[in-house]
Amino acid sequence: MKKIVIFGTGAAGRAIYRTIKDDFNVVAFIDNSTAKQGSKFDGVDICSVENLVNLDYDSVYLGGIWADEMEAQLRTLGIDESRITVLEEKDISFSTPSRQVATDEIMRVLDGYFKEIKMDYFLCNSALISLLRGNSLSVVSDVDLYVMNYADLEYLARELPHFLGSEYKLNLCYVEGEAVRTDGQIKRICITNNLSESIVIDIGLFDEYENFMVCDYDDGRFFYFPKEIFEGGFTRLEYMGFELNVLKHYNEYLEFMYGKNYLEMPKRFSSNDYLNLKTKAQLEELKA
């Protein structure tokens, strides 16, 4: 039986695993997350990407919107093209019935909580595009929510564990070595649950920076938007029998980030396809 290594244990990697596990011998996962390396998924070892060269395998399977970057990383390790298999979106299912139910439930709960405490938030990025396409939010690897005040992020970090209970886990990511925010501040709150097909809800923050609103990207760059996009406030869009907060100018937000055809985003996507991702030096040039 063909021996397969799967790149990634996120939504795409797990979807690939579900698709091929009955027909191939999945010998390992590889993942860039040091927190996952050394653990297992469904009894299969999770290794570092660099450890791939020590594994006995026939092919590496990968997919999802970051497939181009994954493939490039494998090439830097000297992995031959013939041993890399990229699955397209039509060939894998990112969601499962349990993940859809869990995602919809936590979104309903969180929206009710935000309304109860009278805190503004908004749904955005790939999750918003999924909603606009009429799809479940569970088809994306994580659901992005943002708040507009740092005090709100601190409040959520403190109070959400008590509100959500032991069914959910909160992981906090902190600012480190960035110029827009202060080191040690909370950068992002990540909510997951205890299911094998876990939901992932990321709650981040937009900061004012000169004439822009900015938020960090994990490689040290920043997404930026003109302040005018945020000045219209918020509106509500229907989703699965309830409503969620979005920016009133959500069309302008998505167009500024992805381009006019954002509803037809390519299945394979890299960070270089974002239209508004800049380094700190590039932000300085924009404000000049």
C-alpha positions, 0 to 999 in steps of 0.5 A: 500500500502506498505510504503517504505523509500529509502536510498540515493538521489543520482543516485541509490536512484533516480533510485530506486524511479523511479522504485517503486514509482507507486507500493509503497508509498514512505514515505521518503528518508534518506540521510547522507548529512546534506545539503539535510536533511530537503529538499524534492525530488519530494515532498518526505521528505529527513531525516537523517539516524538516523531519520529512527527509528521515521518513519512509514515504512515497508521496507528500499530500497537501491542499488548501489555500496555502498549498503553494507555500507548502509546496515551496517549502518542500522544494527548499528541502529538496523534495522532488516534484514527483513526490508532491501531490496537491489535492484541489478543493473539489477533491477534499471536504473541509467540513464535517457534519459535527464540525458544522454543528459545532461551528454554528453553535459557537457562533450563535453563542458568541454573537449572543454574548457580544450582544449581552455585554454590548461589545462591537465585533465583526466577522471578516475575511474568508469566513465572511466570504463563505457566508456570502457564498451561502456556505457554512463557516465550517468550510474555512480553517478558522473563523476570524472575528475582530474587536476595535478596542484593546480593552475589549480584547483584555475583557474577552481574554479574562471572561470568556473562559468562565462563560464558555466553560470547559468544553472550549479552550482559549489560547492567547497569542502575545505581541512580540517584537512588533512596532505597531503594538506594545510587546506583551499585549494580547495579539489574538485569542484562539478558541477551540473545542475538544472534538477531533474535528475542532472548530477554530475561532480567532478574535483579533484587534484592529489598531489605528495607525495614522490614516489606516486601520491595521492588524498583524499578520503572523509573518511580521507584516500587517494588513492595512485598510483606509479608516473610511471603510470602518467609519460606517459602523456595523450591520447584520447579515443572516446566517443559519437562522440567526445574524452576525455582525459585519462591517457596514462597508464589508464589500469595500473591506473585502475588495481592498483585501482580495480584489473585485472578484473576491467571491471567486477567490482562487482555490490555491492562495498564498500570502502574496495574493493579498493586496493590502499586506505590508511591512512596517517600512511599507506602512511608513511609506504609505503614510508619508 
